[in-house]
Amino acid sequence: MAVAEGGSLNCRNMCPNAAGRDYKFRDLTIEELKSVHESYPNTTFAMNTYTFKDGSQKDLLNCSGTVPVKYQGNSYNIPIFLWILDSHPFTPPICFLKPTANMGISVGKHVDARGRIYLPYLQNWSHPQSMIIGLLKEMSAKFEEELPLFSVSSSDAARQSELLSYIAKITEGEDNIQSKGEGKKNDGGFNKVTVIGAGDLGLACALAISAKGVADRVVVLDCSEGTMKGAAMDLEIFALPNVEISRDFSASAGSKLVVLTVNSLGNAQSYLDVVQSNVELFRGIIPSVAHYSQQSVLLVASQPVEIMTYVSWKMSGFPKSRVIGIGCNLDSARFQYIIANLLKAQIRGKDNWIIGEQGENKVAAWSASNSVTSHQDEDIANQNAQHLLANRAMEVLKGRGQKSWSVGLSIADLADSILNDKRKVHSISTMVKGCYNINSEVFLSVPCVLGISGVTEVIKLLDKGTVAQELQSTAASIHDLQQQLKL
C-alpha cells in the first residue's frame, strides 16, 4: 500500500522567502505558503520550470510534501507535488501525486494515469474562500475514500521507475503506460453527451439533444454555487429517462461530445474583464473535462464563442479538429432557409453560408460549387446577383434573435452530425490559421465537414477578396484580445 505513517518524504524544513518577481500577488502568495508550512512542516518549496500542454514553459513556485490519510484502519502519508501559478491565489494550483519507487498510481475518480489530481475543491476554486490548506484537507478526505496509490512488487520496479521518470518531468503530455484501474473503456456504440451548465441554454441543449434521439445518455453538469435552482431543479424533479443532472465531473466520464454553455456572471467592468472572468471559469472546468473524456469533441457555446473555443483548445491540449465552437451554424441554417423559402431562390445544395465571427461581424459567402437561379429561371448566378440576394437575406436575418431554445436546436443538429458521423457540412468555429492568409491562432466560422472525430475537412469558398479581407480584419481583432488574456 502507500507509504505508512513515519515514512514521509525526507524534506528539509524550508520557509518560502520569495514568490518570484513575476507573481502578480506576491505578498498574498508568500503569506499563504507560510501558513501551509506552519500546518505541514515537512513541506518544501522551490522554483522550477513547468511545461504546459502547448509546449510553453514558465518558472513557477512549487511545493512538495505529504498529506495524512487514514484508510481501512491504517495511517499513510500520501506524497504530493503542487505547482503554484503566477496568478495565485485567484487560480488553483496544478496538483500531482509524487509516488516513490515502490508505489503505483491507482487511476480513479480523482487521479489520472499521470498522477494529476482532480478535486471539486479545485473546480470550485474562488479567492478568498479557497486556500491551499483547505485543498490539502480535501485531498486527505477524498483519498480516504479511494486511496490513490498502491504498492508494487520488486518485479515491477523497472516498469515503475520508467513511470516515475515520466512523472518527475511534471509535464502534461500523453501517457502511454497503463496504470491500475485503466482499461475500462466506454462501449464504442454508446453515445454519451455532457452539457456543462444548467442555465437556460444548457437545459435547452439537453432537451433538444434528448428529443432528437441522437444520444443514449445526456448528462447536465450544474456548475452554479449553492443549491440547485430553477429549471435545473425541475429537471431533477421531473426526470427524463436518458437525462441525468449532476454536480460531479466524474459523471461526464466517457462522453463522446461535451457541450460548454457556461458563462461567468461576475461584476466585470470592461469587455476584457468579462472575457477574463470566463477564462477563469474555464480554468476550473476544461482540465476535468479533458481528464474524464479524453477522446471527446468539445463544442463551445459560451460567449464570446470564438475566443472561448481558443481558450478550450489551449487548456485541453486536444487536437484542433476536436475543439470547435457553435459559430455561425444557426445563422447559416436560417440564411439558407430564407433564400430558399422566403426569397424563393432555387439553390443547388446548401452552398451559401454565414461565416466569420458570431454577431455583427458575420459575413455572407458562397462555396465554389454554387449555382443560383430564381423561381422564374432567370440566371442570377453572377457575383452581382449573389451580392444582392445575400443582402436581402441578411436584412431578413437581422430580425431573428438567438434565443436559448433556437441555439439548443442548432446544437442538437451539430450533435447529430458528430455522434452519427454524418460528414455533414456546418459553418462552425474552427482554427483558421493558414487559411485566407491568416497567420495567427484564432477560431472563426467557416464551412466544415463534421464527423465523430470533429472537423474532417474545411470547405473551400469562392475566392472573393472582400471576404478574405473581412476575415483577416476579424482575425486580427480577436487575436489582439487573446493576447491580453491571462491564460
Wavefront OBJ file of the C-alpha trace (Angstrom):
o trace
v 0.000 0.000 0.000
v 1.023 3.660 0.176
v 3.838 4.792 2.439
v 2.842 4.298 6.088
v 2.980 6.774 8.950
v 6.535 7.844 9.612
v 7.610 7.195 6.023
v 7.038 10.696 4.665
v 9.391 12.411 2.252
v 12.763 13.295 3.731
v 12.384 17.041 3.189
v 14.261 19.823 4.911
v 12.103 22.384 6.616
v 12.281 25.467 4.495
v 10.005 28.520 4.724
v 9.255 30.287 1.435
v 11.114 33.569 1.347
v 10.344 34.511 -2.231
v 7.495 34.012 -4.607
v 9.164 35.135 -7.818
v 9.097 38.607 -9.279
v 6.560 37.628 -11.924
v 3.891 36.696 -9.390
v 1.040 39.174 -9.647
v 0.028 38.818 -5.988
v 3.414 38.057 -4.459
v 2.642 39.095 -0.868
v -0.598 37.111 -0.731
v 1.206 34.064 -2.126
v 4.046 34.296 0.380
v 1.677 34.625 3.326
v -0.343 31.629 2.223
v 2.714 29.436 1.703
v 3.947 30.384 5.168
v 0.620 29.183 6.571
v 0.994 25.939 4.628
v 4.461 25.417 6.104
v 3.167 26.017 9.619
v 0.416 23.420 9.202
v 2.517 20.972 7.154
v 6.115 21.480 8.377
v 7.597 18.769 6.118
v 6.627 20.778 3.045
v 9.478 22.198 0.954
v 9.346 24.982 -1.636
v 11.322 25.695 -4.794
v 11.215 27.473 -8.162
v 11.289 25.241 -11.248
v 10.235 25.300 -14.883
v 6.768 23.947 -15.702
v 5.930 22.770 -19.218
v 2.340 23.308 -20.337
v 0.432 21.144 -22.841
v 1.118 23.539 -25.704
v 4.869 23.271 -25.077
v 5.237 26.697 -23.480
v 7.262 26.930 -20.280
v 7.201 29.124 -17.212
v 9.192 29.346 -13.981
v 6.759 28.609 -11.166
v 6.807 28.070 -7.437
v 6.177 24.516 -6.358
v 5.748 22.772 -3.043
v 6.400 19.149 -2.184
v 5.215 17.220 0.849
v 2.657 14.727 2.097
v -0.971 14.682 3.216
v -2.076 12.329 6.026
v -4.680 9.715 5.147
v -6.434 7.072 7.235
v -7.581 4.107 5.164
v -9.107 0.869 6.492
v -7.650 1.416 9.936
v -4.115 2.269 8.738
v -2.370 5.652 8.509
v -0.480 6.772 5.429
v 1.331 9.854 4.190
v 0.492 10.421 0.522
v 3.303 12.284 -1.313
v 2.116 15.206 -3.431
v 3.584 17.960 -5.595
v 1.836 21.308 -6.239
v 2.642 23.927 -8.881
v 1.606 27.444 -7.837
v 0.549 29.510 -10.854
v 1.669 33.135 -11.116
v -1.936 34.322 -10.761
v -2.301 32.646 -7.360
v -4.412 32.914 -5.176
v -7.021 33.674 -7.842
v -6.320 30.454 -9.727
v -5.897 26.975 -8.228
v -2.572 25.141 -8.158
v -1.828 22.248 -10.507
v -1.605 19.139 -8.347
v 0.150 15.808 -8.810
v 0.922 12.719 -6.789
v 4.626 12.100 -6.260
v 4.922 8.327 -5.781
v 8.137 6.680 -4.610
v 9.740 3.724 -6.419
v 7.605 1.152 -4.572
v 4.287 2.871 -5.326
v 1.942 2.694 -8.291
v -0.831 5.108 -9.254
v -4.367 3.789 -8.889
v -6.358 5.627 -11.565
v -9.725 6.598 -10.172
v -12.282 9.303 -9.655
v -9.768 11.964 -8.621
v -6.451 10.830 -10.161
v -5.413 10.144 -13.756
v -2.680 7.883 -15.130
v -0.055 10.641 -14.910
v -0.795 11.261 -11.243
v -2.592 14.541 -11.819
v -5.142 15.241 -9.094
v -8.705 16.424 -9.836
v -10.927 17.529 -6.946
v -14.170 19.508 -6.535
v -12.170 21.991 -4.442
v -10.013 22.777 -7.490
v -13.005 23.016 -9.826
v -14.797 25.426 -7.478
v -11.713 27.450 -6.534
v -12.634 31.010 -5.581
v -10.456 33.505 -3.695
v -10.544 34.299 -0.786
v -12.649 31.306 0.302
v -10.309 28.785 -1.335
v -6.832 28.228 0.106
v -4.105 25.607 -0.238
v -4.657 24.374 3.322
v -8.322 23.754 2.520
v -7.241 21.947 -0.657
v -4.870 19.686 1.288
v -7.620 18.864 3.773
v -9.929 17.853 0.914
v -7.152 15.696 -0.535
v -6.946 13.835 2.768
v -10.725 13.375 2.859
v -11.043 12.209 -0.778
v -8.016 9.904 -0.578
v -9.557 8.261 2.489
v -12.486 7.293 0.253
v -10.261 5.989 -2.549
v -6.560 5.507 -1.879
v -4.667 6.900 -4.894
v -1.526 4.780 -4.577
v -0.778 1.076 -4.261
v 2.371 -0.899 -3.519
v 4.270 -2.591 -6.345
v 6.330 -5.742 -6.089
v 10.073 -5.762 -6.686
v 9.489 -7.408 -10.079
v 7.591 -4.284 -11.148
v 10.369 -1.942 -10.034
v 11.828 -1.392 -13.514
v 8.467 -0.508 -15.052
v 7.635 1.734 -12.118
v 10.979 3.542 -12.433
v 10.100 4.411 -16.035
v 6.743 5.752 -14.907
v 8.333 7.778 -12.113
v 10.860 9.214 -14.545
v 7.964 10.408 -16.696
v 6.026 11.861 -13.759
v 9.138 13.621 -12.455
v 9.059 15.872 -15.519
v 5.590 17.090 -14.386
v 4.597 17.774 -17.949
v 1.140 17.434 -19.413
v 1.846 15.170 -22.346
v 0.046 11.945 -23.159
v 0.925 8.906 -21.042
v 1.213 5.552 -22.798
v 1.652 3.497 -19.626
v -1.493 1.803 -18.416
v -1.995 2.068 -14.684
v -4.152 0.117 -12.293
v -7.792 0.998 -12.795
v -7.395 1.815 -16.507
v -8.747 -0.285 -19.279
v -12.442 0.352 -18.663
v -13.345 1.858 -21.986
v -16.767 3.121 -22.914
v -18.668 0.963 -25.370
v -17.906 2.336 -28.830
v -21.582 2.262 -29.757
v -22.806 4.181 -26.706
v -23.363 7.861 -27.445
v -22.956 9.914 -24.286
v -23.153 13.710 -24.264
v -22.290 16.014 -21.370
v -23.663 19.557 -21.254
v -21.668 21.856 -18.954
v -24.002 24.424 -17.426
v -27.578 24.141 -16.160
v -28.790 27.576 -17.217
v -31.401 28.219 -19.879
v -29.044 27.382 -22.740
v -27.649 24.258 -21.088
v -31.111 22.852 -20.418
v -32.301 23.807 -23.911
v -29.349 21.839 -25.337
v -30.049 18.824 -23.151
v -33.743 18.745 -24.052
v -33.107 19.287 -27.786
v -30.432 16.553 -27.929
v -32.693 14.200 -25.969
v -35.699 14.970 -28.191
v -33.660 14.417 -31.365
v -32.726 10.961 -30.099
v -29.051 11.176 -31.035
v -27.652 10.382 -27.559
v -28.106 7.314 -25.370
v -27.288 9.408 -22.320
v -27.227 13.160 -21.655
v -25.525 14.437 -18.506
v -26.131 18.027 -17.404
v -23.418 19.332 -15.096
v -24.690 22.108 -12.839
v -21.725 24.398 -12.093
v -23.679 27.007 -10.126
v -22.906 27.763 -6.499
v -25.269 26.830 -3.687
v -28.363 24.711 -4.033
v -29.855 23.680 -7.357
v -32.178 26.350 -8.718
v -34.993 26.913 -11.182
v -35.214 24.730 -14.244
v -32.279 22.574 -13.109
v -34.258 21.578 -10.044
v -37.343 20.962 -12.188
v -35.319 18.680 -14.453
v -34.302 16.637 -11.435
v -37.876 16.523 -10.133
v -39.467 15.570 -13.466
v -36.784 13.113 -14.524
v -36.353 12.179 -18.181
v -35.310 8.606 -18.938
v -31.958 9.391 -20.589
v -31.086 12.722 -18.918
v -29.080 12.986 -15.701
v -28.269 16.131 -13.748
v -25.136 16.142 -11.602
v -22.605 18.387 -9.882
v -19.753 15.871 -10.055
v -17.423 15.982 -13.068
v -16.879 12.240 -12.853
v -20.469 11.830 -14.123
v -19.204 13.076 -17.512
v -16.701 10.214 -17.916
v -16.608 8.622 -21.337
v -18.568 11.317 -23.175
v -18.167 11.469 -26.938
v -19.348 15.070 -27.034
v -19.025 17.785 -24.377
v -21.028 20.993 -24.877
v -19.904 24.058 -22.916
v -22.677 26.580 -22.221
v -21.453 28.269 -19.020
v -20.720 31.988 -18.766
v -19.361 33.921 -15.809
v -21.858 36.206 -14.093
v -19.276 38.337 -12.316
v -19.184 42.118 -11.885
v -16.552 42.808 -14.536
v -16.335 46.417 -15.721
v -14.776 46.128 -19.184
v -15.223 43.678 -22.063
v -11.707 42.362 -21.425
v -12.645 41.766 -17.770
v -15.768 39.880 -18.840
v -13.760 37.595 -21.123
v -11.048 37.103 -18.488
v -13.757 36.152 -15.998
v -14.887 33.420 -18.384
v -11.283 32.286 -18.785
v -11.027 31.816 -15.007
v -14.307 29.892 -15.057
v -12.990 27.589 -17.792
v -9.746 27.050 -15.872
v -11.744 25.080 -13.323
v -13.695 23.130 -15.949
v -11.644 22.212 -19.014
v -8.914 20.139 -17.262
v -11.582 17.975 -15.608
v -13.483 17.558 -18.866
v -10.275 16.585 -20.682
v -9.447 14.121 -17.896
v -12.761 12.294 -17.836
v -13.477 12.295 -21.611
v -10.092 12.212 -23.313
v -11.437 11.253 -26.748
v -14.384 13.633 -26.799
v -15.192 16.502 -29.139
v -15.510 19.824 -27.292
v -18.317 22.030 -28.620
v -18.197 25.561 -27.197
v -21.342 27.692 -26.930
v -20.049 30.052 -24.218
v -19.502 33.685 -25.194
v -17.580 35.096 -26.944
v -17.595 31.783 -28.742
v -14.504 32.300 -30.929
v -12.277 33.267 -28.009
v -13.683 30.671 -25.599
v -13.122 27.987 -28.240
v -9.492 29.100 -28.428
v -9.266 29.009 -24.610
v -10.764 25.495 -24.545
v -8.263 24.323 -27.149
v -5.343 25.766 -25.194
v -6.468 24.381 -21.830
v -7.499 20.922 -23.027
v -4.466 20.008 -25.094
v -6.860 18.381 -27.586
v -6.073 18.456 -31.323
v -7.651 21.434 -33.069
v -10.011 19.159 -35.026
v -11.741 18.116 -31.770
v -12.299 21.611 -30.351
v -14.981 23.616 -32.162
v -17.434 26.412 -31.479
v -21.088 26.724 -32.479
v -20.052 29.752 -34.526
v -22.487 30.696 -37.290
v -24.261 27.349 -37.606
v -27.647 28.764 -36.585
v -27.261 31.876 -38.755
v -26.200 29.769 -41.752
v -29.199 27.447 -41.427
v -31.519 30.461 -41.226
v -29.730 32.175 -44.129
v -30.186 29.115 -46.325
v -33.851 28.808 -45.328
v -34.544 32.487 -46.032
v -33.016 32.287 -49.534
v -34.786 29.069 -50.462
v -38.178 29.582 -48.811
v -38.776 33.301 -48.243
v -36.947 34.770 -51.236
v -37.943 31.777 -53.394
v -34.480 31.325 -54.899
v -33.563 27.816 -56.016
v -30.128 26.603 -54.968
v -28.111 23.536 -55.866
v -27.040 22.237 -52.489
v -26.635 24.335 -49.393
v -23.802 26.383 -50.820
v -24.499 29.737 -49.189
v -23.077 30.392 -45.750
v -22.653 32.848 -42.917
v -19.023 32.815 -41.834
v -16.540 34.740 -39.697
v -17.373 35.954 -36.192
v -20.681 35.315 -34.481
v -22.561 38.608 -34.128
v -22.345 41.866 -36.042
v -19.153 40.970 -37.960
v -20.550 37.904 -39.722
v -20.094 37.665 -43.499
v -22.202 36.048 -46.256
v -20.229 33.751 -48.559
v -20.717 31.114 -51.258
v -18.896 27.837 -51.741
v -17.144 27.164 -55.035
v -19.817 24.823 -56.464
v -22.684 27.289 -56.074
v -25.224 27.899 -58.800
v -28.320 30.002 -58.130
v -31.416 30.662 -60.234
v -34.640 32.450 -59.340
v -38.074 30.850 -59.362
v -38.511 32.436 -62.839
v -35.412 30.576 -64.058
v -33.534 33.812 -64.546
v -29.799 33.426 -64.284
v -28.614 35.249 -61.160
v -25.511 33.175 -60.518
v -23.134 36.029 -61.257
v -21.465 37.822 -58.374
v -23.625 40.944 -58.506
v -26.805 38.891 -58.255
v -25.322 36.821 -55.430
v -24.417 40.001 -53.616
v -27.961 41.405 -53.959
v -29.514 38.118 -52.851
v -27.201 37.891 -49.856
v -28.021 41.465 -48.814
v -31.752 40.764 -48.966
v -31.340 37.580 -46.935
v -29.146 39.371 -44.380
v -31.783 42.040 -43.885
v -34.356 39.350 -43.083
v -31.850 37.557 -40.860
v -31.271 40.672 -38.734
v -34.745 40.383 -37.268
v -34.030 36.939 -35.855
v -32.602 36.807 -32.339
v -30.758 33.859 -30.867
v -32.942 32.552 -28.059
v -31.763 29.636 -25.926
v -34.155 27.153 -27.499
v -33.029 28.153 -31.020
v -29.369 27.690 -30.134
v -30.262 24.416 -28.412
v -31.868 23.093 -31.600
v -28.802 24.160 -33.585
v -26.500 22.382 -31.137
v -28.635 19.220 -31.347
v -28.141 19.348 -35.123
v -24.367 19.539 -34.635
v -24.523 16.687 -32.111
v -26.346 14.549 -34.679
v -23.640 15.141 -37.296
v -20.837 14.366 -34.825
v -22.249 11.368 -32.949
v -23.632 9.669 -36.068
v -20.516 10.527 -38.116
v -22.705 12.046 -40.838
v -19.913 14.046 -42.518
v -22.369 16.914 -42.930
v -21.214 20.478 -43.647
v -21.768 23.150 -40.961
v -20.461 26.690 -40.506
v -18.707 26.283 -37.149
v -15.761 27.912 -35.361
v -12.526 26.140 -36.178
v -8.834 27.009 -36.262
v -8.250 29.136 -39.371
v -4.507 29.707 -39.130
v -3.148 29.155 -42.622
v -6.483 29.963 -44.316
v -7.231 33.247 -46.121
v -3.685 34.461 -45.336
v -4.462 34.421 -41.599
v -1.251 33.736 -39.666
v -2.494 33.886 -36.075
v -4.090 31.151 -33.956
v -7.725 32.199 -33.999
v -11.039 30.390 -34.411
v -13.590 31.651 -36.951
v -16.673 30.137 -38.578
v -16.141 28.523 -41.962
v -17.970 25.588 -43.577
v -16.553 22.327 -42.218
v -17.336 18.646 -42.608
v -18.201 17.210 -39.181
v -17.866 13.615 -38.010
v -17.176 11.579 -34.892
v -13.612 12.953 -34.680
v -14.715 16.577 -35.131
v -13.630 18.554 -38.195
v -12.538 16.287 -41.033
v -12.411 18.864 -43.839
v -12.710 22.616 -44.386
v -14.810 23.525 -47.440
v -13.327 25.923 -49.973
v -15.269 29.138 -50.572
v -15.383 31.292 -53.672
v -12.212 33.372 -53.711
v -13.576 36.865 -53.171
v -11.040 39.407 -51.998
v -13.562 41.282 -49.849
v -14.484 38.131 -47.894
v -10.830 37.345 -47.203
v -10.174 40.932 -46.114
v -13.097 40.887 -43.684
v -11.951 37.578 -42.204
v -8.404 38.886 -41.840
v -9.654 42.027 -40.088
v -11.822 39.996 -37.706
v -8.974 37.573 -37.010
v -6.627 40.452 -36.166
v -9.151 41.935 -33.728
v -9.742 38.588 -31.990
v -6.023 37.835 -31.812
v -5.354 41.232 -30.243
v -7.848 40.483 -27.463
v -6.468 36.965 -26.952
v -3.011 38.420 -26.411
v -4.339 40.460 -23.484
v -5.840 37.443 -21.695
v -4.072 35.727 -18.796
v -4.111 32.058 -19.749
l 1 2 3 4 5 6 7 8 9 10 11 12 13 14 15 16 17 18 19 20 21 22 23 24 25 26 27 28 29 30 31 32 33 34 35 36 37 38 39 40 41 42 43 44 45 46 47 48 49 50 51 52 53 54 55 56 57 58 59 60 61 62 63 64 65 66 67 68 69 70 71 72 73 74 75 76 77 78 79 80 81 82 83 84 85 86 87 88 89 90 91 92 93 94 95 96 97 98 99 100 101 102 103 104 105 106 107 108 109 110 111 112 113 114 115 116 117 118 119 120 121 122 123 124 125 126 127 128 129 130 131 132 133 134 135 136 137 138 139 140 141 142 143 144 145 146 147 148 149 150 151 152 153 154 155 156 157 158 159 160 161 162 163 164 165 166 167 168 169 170 171 172 173 174 175 176 177 178 179 180 181 182 183 184 185 186 187 188 189 190 191 192 193 194 195 196 197 198 199 200 201 202 203 204 205 206 207 208 209 210 211 212 213 214 215 216 217 218 219 220 221 222 223 224 225 226 227 228 229 230 231 232 233 234 235 236 237 238 239 240 241 242 243 244 245 246 247 248 249 250 251 252 253 254 255 256 257 258 259 260 261 262 263 264 265 266 267 268 269 270 271 272 273 274 275 276 277 278 279 280 281 282 283 284 285 286 287 288 289 290 291 292 293 294 295 296 297 298 299 300 301 302 303 304 305 306 307 308 309 310 311 312 313 314 315 316 317 318 319 320 321 322 323 324 325 326 327 328 329 330 331 332 333 334 335 336 337 338 339 340 341 342 343 344 345 346 347 348 349 350 351 352 353 354 355 356 357 358 359 360 361 362 363 364 365 366 367 368 369 370 371 372 373 374 375 376 377 378 379 380 381 382 383 384 385 386 387 388 389 390 391 392 393 394 395 396 397 398 399 400 401 402 403 404 405 406 407 408 409 410 411 412 413 414 415 416 417 418 419 420 421 422 423 424 425 426 427 428 429 430 431 432 433 434 435 436 437 438 439 440 441 442 443 444 445 446 447 448 449 450 451 452 453 454 455 456 457 458 459 460 461 462 463 464 465 466 467 468 469 470 471 472 473 474 475 476 477 478 479 480 481 482 483 484 485 486 487
